[in-house]
Amino acid sequence: MQKKNSRVVILGGGFGGLFTALDLGDDHEVTLVSDADHFLFTPMLYEYLSGEVEAWHIAPTYKELLDESVKLICDEVVEIDLATRTVKLKTREDLKYDVLVLAFGGVTNFAGVPGAADHAIPFRKIAHADKLRQRMVAALDRVPPDLPPQDTQRALTFAIVGAGASGVELSTKMADLLRDAFKRRSLTGEPRVLVIEMGDRVVPGMGSDIREFVEDALRQSRVEVHTLTRVVRVNEKTLVFEHNGAQTEVDTAAVVWAAGVRVSPVIEKLQLEKTSNGLLQVKPTLQLSSHDDIFALGDIAFFKDATPTLAGTAQLALQEAGLVARNIKALLAGDPLHTKHFEELGEAVSLGTERAAVLAGGKAFGGPLARQARFALYTARLPTWQHRLRVGASWFFDGTAPRSLLPLGLQR
């Protein structure tokens, strides 16, 4: 394989794809394909929902982040032809590659639950957060101040499916925002935020130290947690769930689906070695087991040599991107490839609009100080130093206070 002008095509512009592109430099012909024109710092999508951060903070455009050494194509990948080394796009000409990076990320897994795909809101994109916030404001606007408390709660019941980190962060944010809105609008009673979880505990992938802070925050935000509970059906205005064989149907203003992901349909169609749940099997070098010219990372790849709690996280994709970029350079130069063990860099969980929990150096701490530490930690993980500088200055000088759920006519 030639050393210069080799065609490196990266499919997916999340943490894995973008940071691989940034690390490759201008030694080769690099093309990044994404179905959006912007990157998304997904760990802070919850703060975008609450108004603690702005869209430009966590969703900078690729044109802002990439220099001319990386060609950007905003399009949808339809198919990958492994035999001819061709990527077929929805609206553009086919792409030929010498080295391919699969960094699609996952898609929402509705697990075949009736009505979920039609009526539940995923929470993976800026548009999802916008839709959810609009739904919350619209529901509040429909409730008059003199409505009886029980009717108010029925009209303002929100359900989150899944009690992993995403479900916990989302539910506490929503509960704090809604409770603040009740005070500002002088509504009677209180909102109801439910978390529905099939397992027997919240944040099952986290250790007991940080889980204590999570469970305390859920209590403080008065989030109603239902474990060992299965969602049976999602309707337009109700949710049906089952616990101990008994089914319950509740009125809902919105149902948000945070119960896991599955691999991209493009990956599902590929005849490659996969795990039982559809993840691509990769070597310690992150190359596919049967194709040395293809690398895979992030949500779609099963990498053995990583701390188990990292599976499916942005920080694993971020770490893997460095190894992929290094190994692409080595492959194209004819040098030996590298391997690496990925360790947990620390956990930071947002817990409402005033608190967080952080695990660093084996020590966990929570509260308002942890919230500030989380902002500092994530500033350091933003894509480029220029963007980190701009965002860090904005958070330092302008603050990170949440934006209230004001009536529609008063929204800014």
N, C-alpha and C positions, 0 to 999 in steps of 0.2 A: 504494500500500500504506500502511495506516495506521501512524502512528508509535508509538502506545501500544497495549498489549494485543495486539500481534501474536503469533501462536502460533508459537514457535520450538521445533521438536522435534529432539532430538539422539539419534541411534540409535548406541549403543555407549558404554561407560563407561571405555574405556582412556585413554591419555594424550590423544589427540585430543579425544574426547568430553568427558571430565571437565574438562580445562583450558579448553575452549571455554565450558562451562557456568559455570565459576568466573569467567572473564573478562567474561561478558555482564552480570553484575550483575543488578539487579532492575528494569531498564527495560521488560522485556517478559515475556510469559508463556512461561517456559522449562520444557520437560519433557525429562528425561533418561531414556532407556529402556535398561536393561541386563539381561542374563540372569543376573547375579549381584548380590548385595547389597553387594558391596565392590569397591573399586578394587584393582588389583594393580600394584605397582612392579616390573615384570617384570625389569629389569636385575639385581635382587638376589634372584631366585628361587633362584639357585645357593647363595647364602648361607643361604637358608631351608632348603634341603636339608641343608646341613652343620651347621645349628644355630647359625651365627654371628649370625643375626638371628631374631626371633620373628615370628609371623604378624601381630601388630598393628602391627609396625614397617612392614611393606611391603604389608599388605592391610587398611587401615582401611576401615570401612564408609562408604558414601556419606552416611549420616545424620550421621556425625561430620564429614564434610568440607563438606557442602552446607547452606546456610541455607534458610529458608522461601521464598526467592524462586525456588527451583528445585524443581519437582515431580519426584519420583522414581517410576518405574514399573519394578518388577522382573518382567520377562516376556520372552518370546521373540518376535522379529519374524518373522512368517510371510510377509508380502508387502507390497510398496509399490505403490499404484495412483497412477501419475503423473498420470493424467487427472483424477482427482477429488481429488488432494492428500490421500490417505488412507494411513495406516499400519495394517495389520492385524496384531493381536497374537494370541498363542496362546490366552490365557485372559481377556483384558480386552476392553473395547469398543474399536472402531476409534478411531484418533486422526486428527484433522484438523490440517493445518499450513498456515501461511503461508510459513514458511521451514523447510527441512529440512536437517539436517547428517548426512551419512553418515560415521560414524566407527567402523564395525564392527571394524576390525582384520582380520587374516587368520585362517585355520584351518589346521591341520596338513595338509601336502600329502604323502600317502603315495605319490604318483606311480604308482598302479596296481600297486605291487609286491605279489605274492600273499602273503597272510597278514599284511601289515604293519598294516593297520587293526585286525585281530583280536588280534594278539599283541605288537606294539610299543607302548611307552609314549610318548605325546607328552610334551612338557615346556613347557607354556604356562600352567598353573594351579597353585594351591596343592595341589589334589587330586592332580595329577600328581606333584608333589614328594613328597607324603605316600606315595603308592603306591610310588614308586621307593625311598624310604628303607625302607619296610616290606619290600620285596622284598630289599633288600640285607641287612637284619637277619635275615630268615628264611633266606636262603641261608647266611649265616655260622653261624646256630644249628644248621644241619643238618650242619656239618662238625666231626667230633671232632678233638681235638688230635693224635692219633696217626695220622691219615690220611697216607699217603705224599704228598710234595710235588706229584707230577704229578697225583694224584687231587684234591688240594686245589685246584690251579689250574683243573682242568677244571670243578670244582663252583662255582668263584668266578670265572667269566669273564663279563664284562659288555661289551656292544658299544654304541657310540654311532654312529648313522648321520648323517653330516654333519660337516664340519670347518670350518664357519664359526665365528664368535665363540661362538655358543651351544654347539656341539659341543666346542670347546676348553675353555670355562669349565666345562662339565659334566664332561668326562672328567678334568680335573685335580682337581676337587673329589672325584669318586668315587674316584680312585686314591689320593689322600691319606687319605681317610676309611677306605678298605679297608686300606691299609697300617698305619694306626694300630690298626685293629681286630685285625689279625694279631698285632701285638705284645702287645696287651692280653689276647688270648685264647690266646696261645702256640701259634699255628698254624704248621705247617711250610710251607716254600715261600713263594710270594707270589701275590697276586691277578693277574688279567690283565684289563686294560682296553684294548679296541680301539676305534679310530676309523676308520670306513669312509668314504672320500671319493671321489666320481667325478672330481673335478678333479685337477690336478697339484700342488696345494699347499694348505696350511692357511691359514685366514683370508684368502682371496683378495682381499677388499675392503680390506684394510689395507695400509699402507705397509711398506716393508722394515725401517724402524727398529723399529717395534713388533713386527713379525713375528719378529725375532731373539729378543726376550724370550719370545714365545709358544713358539717352537721349543725354546728352552732349558728352559722350564718343562715342556714335554711330556717332554723327556728326563729331567729331574730326577724327575718323577712316574712315570717308566717307563711312559708311555702308548704303546701300540703303534699307530702310524699307518700306514694302508694307503691310499695315494693311487692314482688311476687304477683304482679298484676299484668294481665295481657290485654292489649288493645284488640277488640273484636271488629270494630267498624268505625269509620269516620264519616259522618254525614255533613251536610252543608252547615248545620247549626247545632249539631250534637255530637257527642263522643260516647261510644259504648265500650266498656271495659269489663274484664272478668277477674274475679279474685275468689279463690276457694270454691269454684264452680258456680258462683252467683254473679249474674251480670247486672251492671248499673249503667244507666244512660243519663248523661248530664248535658244541660244546655251549655254551649260554648260560644264565646265571641270570636275565638280563633284557636286552632290546634296547630302547634309547631312540632315538626318532626326532627328530632335530634337523636335518633335511635340507631345510628350507624351508617356505614357506606358500603358500596359494592364497587367492583372495578368498572371502568368505562366499557360501554358496549363494543368499542373498537377492539379492546383487549379480549373481551369475551369471545369474539369471533376468531381470534388467532389460534392456530393449531400449534400450541407450544406447551412445554412442560409446566404444569401449574399445581398448586396445592389443592386440597379438597374444597377450599372456599374461593378458588379462582385466582389466587395471587400467583404472579409469575415467579418461577424458581430461578434464582440467580446464584452465580458463583460468588466467592468471597471478594472478587474484583468488581462485582455488580454487573458483570456480563451475563447474558442469558446462557443457560446451560448448553444450548445447541447452536448459538450464533455469537461468535466472538466480536462481531461488528455491531452488536446491539447491546445497549446498556438499559437497565430499568431501575427505577428508584421510587421512593415515596409510597403512597397508599396502595399501589398496584403490585408491589414487589415484596417477596418474603426473603428477608435477609437474616440469617441465623445468628451472626456474631454481633448482636445488639442487645442491650438491656431490654427485657420483655415489656417494661412500661413505656418504651419509646414507640411501640408499634402504632402506626396511624397518626403520629404527631408531626407537626410542622418542623420541630427541631431535629427529628430523624432525617427528614428530607433535606433539611439545610446541611446537616453533616454529610449526608451521602453525596450531595452535589459536589463538595470539595473533592471527594475520592473519585467520582466519575470524571470530573474535569482533568484531574491529575492522570487518570488511567487512559483517557482519550489521547492526551499528549504523548504518553508513553507508547501506546499502541501505534500511533502514526509515526513515531520516531523509531520504532523497532526496538524499544527498550522493555525491560521486564515491568510487568504491572504490579500494583501495590494492593495490599489488603489493610483493613483497619477494624478495630473493635470500637463500637459506638457506645458511649456511656451517657447516662442521664446528666444533662447540664444544669438541672434544677427545674422545679415546677413553680408556676405562678398562675394562680387561679383567681379570677375576678369574682367577688362575692357581693353583688349589689353595687350601689353607687357610692358607697363610702368605705368599703372594706375589700380586702383581698387576703389570700393566703399564699405564702412563698416558702418553698423548700429549697435551701441552698446550703451546700457544705454539710449535708446531713442534719441540719437544724431547720425546724419549721417555725414560722411566726405569722401572726395575722393582724388584722385591724387596719386603721388608716395608714400606718407606716408601711405596711406590706403593700398597700395600694400604690403608694409613691415609689416603692422599690420595684414594683411591677412595671410602672411606666419607664423607670430608668433602665431596667433590664431589656425591655422591648425596644427602647430607643437604640440600644447598641446592636440590635438584630435587624434593623431596617436595612434595605438593600445596598445603598451606596452612602459614602460619607457625606456627600452633598445633601442627600435627602435627610440623613440623620441630623445634620446640623440645622436644617430648616425646621424640621419637626420638633427637635429638642428645644430650639429657641421659642417656638410657638407654645409648647407646653409649659415652658418655664415662665415666659412673660405674660401669656394670655390666660394661663390656668387650664384646668381640665374639669371644670364644674359641669354637671349634667344639665341637659336642656329639658325643661318641664314639658309635659304633655298638655300644652295649651289648646284651647278650642281651635278648630280648623281656621277660622277667620283671623286668629291672632298668631298663627305660625309664621316664623321667619325663615 
